[in-house]
């Protein structure tokens, strides 16, 4: 079911409910997710985004393969995540708006965007989607790549827009872009979770510096 409400899965999902593989290692992804939560880039803010949690994080399952581990839908408000809060995305077809996954919970509503990044950029190992008004409102000043304002999140249209953006970026393993059709939505990707997170933190610092230089401040 397609819906414009924040946090709603819009792609067609084939999900198998089962435990994650016993050898799934969540230490690194949880560590960086906790940092994003403490910075307020993942979380929940009363009165914003329909009152729902926001933000998600993923890492490629095996280098060279397109499968990836991603935080589950509507886990942004949780301070800590456990194995029950993740899903494996096994296959994705952005053109058909379809995703196949397994795990104790369904993948993030932005998993289709994560999938297209992994498919197009084999050297990327991690993707982080956050809500950051400081970066988002300074998209032009920061000269950030961005998807158009009329493109809604979590859809095949967004996947197409991200694919076009990536093909034009010239980067093969890291980058950051804003989703102008998704209030405060920003996505960073990198060759590691650390690299993706550092891209976000660096742009946040630049955005905060720009805001301090505004007239009247």
Secondary structure, DSSP 4 states (H G I P E B T S, - for coil): ----STT---SEEEEEE-PPPTT---HHHHHHHHHHHHTTSSB--TTSGGG--B-EEEEESSTTSS-EEEEBTT-TT-SS--GGGEEEEEEEEGGGTEEEEEESSPBPTTHHHHHHHHHH-TT--EEEEEE-HHHHHTTTTTT-EEE-TTS-TTSHHHHHHHHHHHHHH--SS-EEEEETTSTTEEEEEESSHHHHHHHHHHHHHHHHHHHHTSTT-
